[in-house]
């Protein structure tokens, strides 16, 4: 496997969640289609990925999958190909990536959660993707400072170079996964498909083996999990 003709790897957007905390907005609309700052949340990610040269994006879908697929189409209006990995029941992050990996065609894959909003420049993922493709590491994670009262604090980051990239480990002080990163494709394709499991235990194993790099992002970022989050973003609010 190799990168696409554009020289940029494939990407995957995680979009299969039910969005219980966002009801009633998600009663008839899948969470990725909730409009944030002028367009559906997932479209922000698709456009940013296409802008850096991604031409093939795999999206896992489950709740109201047909509504999401109809809204986004085949990707031609964005300038890319959209491939859908349909889950009869949500398989969580690990099961979703493992099952969708049947569609991966590059040695590394950019991984983005549909339910975040940020100003992070996805072009910064291309250098780590190249390092992964050369077999130097298994993953690269973007990290953000923990949000008080919210889950997070999975890893720490040290030994940062001039470009801000450093080693991910399980020490202190803890930072939170921004749900933006790059994974090696081969491990994903070795995991069982159609089985529900989380990614974090695998990430922890890789970090313990010193196979993961990361970087800290301190710009605007928000995990969009509630109606209040949507209202805050649409009124101009976002954590700096």
Secondary structure, 3 states (H helix, E strand, C coil): CCCCCCCCCEEEEECCCCCHHHCCCCCCCCHHHCEECCEEHHHHHHHHHHHCCCCEEEEEECCCHHHHHHHHCCCCCCCCEEEEEECCCCCHHHHHHHHHHHHCCCCEEEEEECCEEECCCHHHHHHHHHHHHCCCCCEEEEEECCCCCCCCCCEEEECCCCCCEEEEECCCCCEEEEEEEEEEHHHHHHCCCCCCCCCHHHHHHHHHCCCEEEEECCCCEEECCCHHHHHHHHCCCCCC
